[in-house]
Amino acid sequence: MTNPRVAIITPSYRNDFELARDLCRSVDEFVRFDHEHILIVPKRDEALFAPLAGPNRRILTPESILHRHGIHRLPLPTRIPLPFGKSRRLREQYYLRGAGRISGWLVQQIVKLSAAEFSKADIFIFADSDVHLFRPFTFDMLRLGDALHLQRHVQGRDLDTHRGWRATAHRLLGVTKPKAEEAFNYIGVLIIWRRPVLEALLARVETVTGQTWQRALTKARTVSEYILYGEFVAEGLAEPSGHAAADRKLYNSVWSPEETVDIEAIVATVEPQHVAMLIQSTNPIPIEKRRAAIAAIKARVPAEASPSTGA
């Protein structure tokens, strides 16, 4: 397999700007394959993110992707002032005629599934802005033999929300008797999709539902784009898919309710194939401590990662 063109896609917004800036720096430093990096941010944040654009990076807005399909953002406030100088942030709301309101959360799913519209890449990798690469990321790390990772794991698969997302995926795909004996969770970061599989998935949804896939997802309401893609492959609806199941992640995760980071604990859990660290943006860890943690990790783990073997 020759190395095809890859698009790294990062949805973000102004509250995560510093995280996105750090991700961009790490992508520029460590990605070792031909790629473009696409940041997708709300129209109102476009000017803020504009300085991050460059030869291999561009800024897009959901509005520019969605308007051609009749999906428009409602002119509603995204922040409500509260007493004592506080405020409450509200998710953006969109609208599709005949389908009603669309939450900002569902819009993110639709934007990611639109990847083949706004990029000519052969492969799409989704990296949230709270991800940070800490050592070289080569194309071989995307491979399992001649196929590409289809990342899966078991955490959360039995939650009611995940069961609901899987049921929605089967309904949209026309799967009445699942072939896959075991359910998996396909949600994560550094998720890898292939263009022909994505295009076949969307065509399948339109054939099954008799409407555009955007409208079908809007009416479904509770959708996980990653589980939809994963189930499409797992059910053998994209043969040959060019994917192989990968039970080992390319990244390590940090979940902490505190404002501190346990460097030793993190270093101890870094595996040979890890190339990135996910420190959740919802963790109350100041940006300076995040940066110090990443610097410490880079200093203490081997500089080179090893390709994952899958299981």
N, C-alpha and C positions, 0 to 999 in steps of 0.2 A: 504493500500500500504506500503510494507516494503521499507526502504530507499535503493535505488539502488546506484551503483557506478556512480560518477559524474566526468566529465572532465571539468575543467575550461581552456579555450583556449585563449591565448593572442598573437596575432601577434605584433611584435615590430621591432625596428631597433636601431642602435647606437645613433641616435639623441634623442631617447626617453629612453635611458638607465636608467637615474636617476628616471624617472617616473615609469618605469618597476620595478626598485628596490623597490620603495615605495609601488607599488601595491603588490608585493610579500610579503613584510612585513605585509601589511594589510590582505592579504589572510591567512597568517600563524596565525595572531592574531585573526581573526574574523570568519573564516569559521568553522561551527559547524557540518559538515556532511562529510562522507567518500568521499574523492576526490583525484584527481591528478591534478596538475597544469602544463600545457604544454605551454612553450614559443616557438614561431616560429619566428626565426630571420634569416636574410640572412647568407649564409655560411661565408662571410667575417667578420661577427659580432659574430660568434659562440664562439670564444675564449673570447671575451669581456663579454658575458653573462654567460659563463660557471660557474663562482662562485655563480650564483644564483640557480644552480641546488641543489637538496637535496632529502631526502627520498620521498617527495610527489611532487617533481617538476623535470621536465626534459626539455632539450633544443632540439628542432628539427629545421631543415632548410627546406625551400620550395624545395630546390634542391633534398633532400632525399625523399620527398613526390612525386615530379612531374616526376622525371627521369624515373620511371617505366612505365609512360604513354607516354613517348616519348617527354616530354616537357623539354626543356633545356634553360638555361639562355644564352643570347648572350653576348659575351665578349666586351661589350661597356662601355665607361666611365659613371659613375654615377654623376660626378661633372665636370663642365667646369669652368676654371678660367676666371675671369673678371678683368677689370682694377681696380686699387686702392686696391688690395688685396682681392677683393670680389670674390665670386664664385656662380654659379647657379647649384642647384641639379637637376639631371634628374632621372626620374623613371627608374627602371630596365626594361629591355625588354627580353622577352622569345620567344621561337620559337617552333612551332609544325609543323612537315612536312605535307604538304597538306592543312594547315590552315593558315600558315604565322605567323607574329609576334603577340605576346600577351603582352599587357601592364602589368606592375607590379600591377596595380589596379585590372585588371581582374584575374591575378594570385592569388591575395588574396582571391577572391571569390571561385576559384577552390580549393585552399588549405582548406578553411573552409568546403566546401562541401565534402572534402576527410576525414573528421574527423573520420568516422567509420573505415577507413583504418589504422590510426595510433594510435587509442585508443580503448580499449575494453570496455569503459564506456557505460552505458545505456542511460545517459543523457549528453548533451553537453551544456555548458554555455560559451558564448563568452564575454570576458571582455577586452576591449582595455587597453593599458598601461597607459592611462591618467585617468583611473578610480581608485578610492581609497575607500576601505571599511572603514566605521567609526563606526560601531557597529555590534554586533553579527548577522551573517547570517546563519539562520537555514534552514533545508530542508522544514519545514512547510511553509516557505515563498515562496517556488516554487509552492505550491499547490493552487488550487482553487477547493475545495471539493476533489474528488478523481482524478482530472485531474491536469495537469501542465499548468502554464502560457503560453499563446501565446500572447506575448505583441503586442499591436497595438495602434495606435493613429492617429490623423487626420492632424497633422502638416506636411505640405509639400506635401500632397497627390495630390494636384491639380497642382503641378509644372510639366512642360513639361518633365523633366528628370524622375520624378516618374511615370508619365503616360506611358512613354516609357518603363520603367522597368516592369511595370505591363503588358503591351502589349507583351513584350518579354517573360515574365513568361507564359502567356496564350498560346503563340505560341509554346513554348517548351513543355508545358503540354498537348497540343492538345485541349485546351479549345476554342471553337468557340462561344458559347453562355454562358457567365458567369452566374452562379447561384446566386452568392453573389450580393445582391442589392446595397450594399454600398462598396466603395473602402476604404481601410485603408492603412496606412503606417506602415510597420513592421520593419523599420530600427531603431536601437538603440544600447544600450549596456546592458549587463546582459541578452542577448537573450537566450532563452532556446529551445533546439531541443531534440527530442527523436530519438534514433537510428533506431527503425523500421520505423518511418516516413521518416527519411532521406534516408534510403535504398530504401523504396518504391518510393520516389520522384525521385531518380536517375534512378531506373529501368523504371519508367514512361517516363522520358526524352529519354532514349535509345529506348524504344518501339515506341514512337511517331516519333523520328527523324531518326531511323534506323542507328544510329552511337553511338560511345561511348559518354557518357555525357560530358566528357572533350572536345571532339572535337565539340560537339553541342554548348557548351557555348562559345568556342573560335570563332566559326563562327558567333554566335549571337552578339558578341562584347559588346553590352550594356546590362549588367546583374546586378541585385542586388540579391545576394544570400538570403537575408532576405525576400525580397518581393517574390522571387520564392518559398521559403518554406511556407511563410504565405498564398500565393494564393493556393498552393497545399492543405493546410488544409481547407481554407475558401471555396474552391470549392467542398469539400466533397470527394476528391480523396484519402484520407487516413483514411478510416473509419474502426474501430474506431481509431481516432487520438490520444486519450489520452490527448488532449489539451482543454483548455477552454479560451475564449477570455478574456484578461486582459487589461482594459483601463487605469489602474494606473501603473506607473512605479515603479521599485524597487530602483531607483536612482534619484538624483536631478542633474540638469545641470547648469553650469556656463558658460556664453558666454560674454566675455568682450574684447573690443578692447584696453583697457587700461592695464597698468602694475600694477594696484591695484585691490584688491578684497574687495568688500563691505560685510564684515562679517555679519552685522546685517541684510542686505537684504537676504543673503543666509539662515541664520538661520530661518528667517521668512517664507521661502518657503519650509523648510524641512517638509515632511509629515510623518505620523506615520509608514508607511511601507518602507520608504527609508532606505536602508542600505549602500548606496554608494554615492559618489559625483563624477561627471564628470566635470573636469575643462579642457576644450579642449586644446590639446597640441599646437594648432595653436594660442592660446591666448598668447600675449607677457608678460606673468607673470613669473618672475624669480622663480626658484625652491624653494628658501628660503621662498618666499611669499606664494607659494602654500602650503608648509609644515606648515607654520604658520596659514594659513587659515583652513586647516584640523584640526590642533590641537585646534583651537578656536571653531570649529564646534563640535568636540568631547566633549569639555568642557561644551558646552551650550545646547546641545540637550539631551533628555532622553537617557539613556544608552541602553535601549532595544527598538527594533522596533516591530511593530505589523504586523501580516500577512495581506497581501492585500486581499481585498474582491472583486477585479476585477473592477467593474464598478465605 
